[in-house]
Amino acid sequence: MATQTLAERTETLAAVGLSPLLTTAQLMALYGVSNWTVNEWVKRGCPVEPTAFRGRRFNPDRVRTWMAEQSAQLSA
């Protein structure tokens, strides 16, 4: 099976109502932030998906929702 891009995986999984989980490195690249920033987000409540293996995974939809909530709280 050929390796899919994130966009291709997202499209494939969306058909069945799922979203791909991102690694810390992928989340860093998506938002253009450092590992330190991602760690700070997690400390402040950024949602992390449970995994059966070492490492963290992030659901981009849940992170986006959390980020919007954080922005709303800051502007309130």
Number of C-alpha atoms within 10 A of each C-alpha: 3 4 7 10 9 13 9 11 15 16 15 15 12 12 9 8 9 14 18 18 19 18 14 18 15 15 20 16 12 11 9 11 12 14 14 10 12 17 13 12 15 12 10 10 12 19 18 16 13 11 9 6 7 7 10 15 20 20 17 17 13 15 17 13 13 16 14 12 11 14 11 10 9 8 6 5
